[in-house]
Amino acid sequence: MVSYSTRSAYKIFKASKTEKEPLTLSFKIARGHNQKKVNFDMASSSSNDSPNEHEVFLSFRGSYGDAFVEHEKRFKDNIEKVQRWRKALTEAANHSGWECSLNSMESEIVEKIALDVLEKLNRVHVGDLDRQITKYQQLAQLQLKSFNLIGYNQTIDHIKKLEVERDFRLLRL
């Protein structure tokens, strides 16, 4: 079970002592006219999923820097906990997504997502072929130095096939 309370400057979320399953915590961040909802999946850090291992998450309505200053004061005996929170928040903030304002129509948001996915699908990846071509070119040079002309000719033929495959990918044929 998740308990939730709002105090003057921050919201507190924590797992109850009876929680055995991983939790999903949700809260809203309000800044001016914008509100953002944030979800965290939280699980115990111990192997037997002890409910005592669940931690308390705090979210200040002010800036995050101010919030962490307050956390450091409150948890001065356990600064590692604050550092874990800071790291988790940084990781969450680095996840990319699509901006959705309260004034956006759902169809506009879906269109943005669809266009982004199509753009990513249309990108062509040839790095794997470039690495293979480079590797076989190095092999061909070694074969030429060791007078292995049969192996050299076979390697050159293979390089040509890889280059054709690379060109086909780039032309999307």
PEBELGI-V964203 format. One record per residue. N is the residue number from 1. SS is DSSP state (2 for helix, 1 for strand, 0 for the rest). Layout:
N_SS ; N_SS
This chain:
1_0 ; 2_1 ; 3_1 ; 4_1 ; 5_1 ; 6_1 ; 7_0 ; 8_0 ; 9_0 ; 10_1 ; 11_1 ; 12_1 ; 13_1 ; 14_1 ; 15_1 ; 16_0 ; 17_0 ; 18_0 ; 19_0 ; 20_0 ; 21_0 ; 22_0 ; 23_1 ; 24_1 ; 25_1 ; 26_1 ; 27_1 ; 28_1 ; 29_1 ; 30_1 ; 31_1 ; 32_0 ; 33_0 ; 34_1 ; 35_1 ; 36_1 ; 37_1 ; 38_1 ; 39_1 ; 40_1 ; 41_1 ; 42_1 ; 43_0 ; 44_0 ; 45_0 ; 46_0 ; 47_0 ; 48_0 ; 49_0 ; 50_0 ; 51_2 ; 52_2 ; 53_2 ; 54_0 ; 55_0 ; 56_0 ; 57_1 ; 58_1 ; 59_1 ; 60_1 ; 61_0 ; 62_0 ; 63_0 ; 64_2 ; 65_2 ; 66_2 ; 67_2 ; 68_2 ; 69_2 ; 70_2 ; 71_2 ; 72_2 ; 73_2 ; 74_2 ; 75_0 ; 76_0 ; 77_0 ; 78_0 ; 79_2 ; 80_2 ; 81_2 ; 82_2 ; 83_2 ; 84_2 ; 85_2 ; 86_2 ; 87_2 ; 88_2 ; 89_2 ; 90_2 ; 91_2 ; 92_2 ; 93_2 ; 94_0 ; 95_0 ; 96_0 ; 97_0 ; 98_0 ; 99_0 ; 100_0 ; 101_0 ; 102_0 ; 103_0 ; 104_0 ; 105_0 ; 106_2 ; 107_2 ; 108_2 ; 109_2 ; 110_2 ; 111_2 ; 112_2 ; 113_2 ; 114_2 ; 115_2 ; 116_2 ; 117_2 ; 118_2 ; 119_2 ; 120_2 ; 121_2 ; 122_2 ; 123_0 ; 124_0 ; 125_0 ; 126_0 ; 127_2 ; 128_2 ; 129_2 ; 130_2 ; 131_2 ; 132_2 ; 133_2 ; 134_2 ; 135_2 ; 136_2 ; 137_2 ; 138_2 ; 139_2 ; 140_2 ; 141_2 ; 142_2 ; 143_2 ; 144_2 ; 145_2 ; 146_0 ; 147_0 ; 148_0 ; 149_2 ; 150_2 ; 151_2 ; 152_2 ; 153_2 ; 154_2 ; 155_2 ; 156_2 ; 157_2 ; 158_2 ; 159_2 ; 160_2 ; 161_2 ; 162_2 ; 163_2 ; 164_2 ; 165_2 ; 166_2 ; 167_2 ; 168_2 ; 169_2 ; 170_2 ; 171_2 ; 172_0 ; 173_0
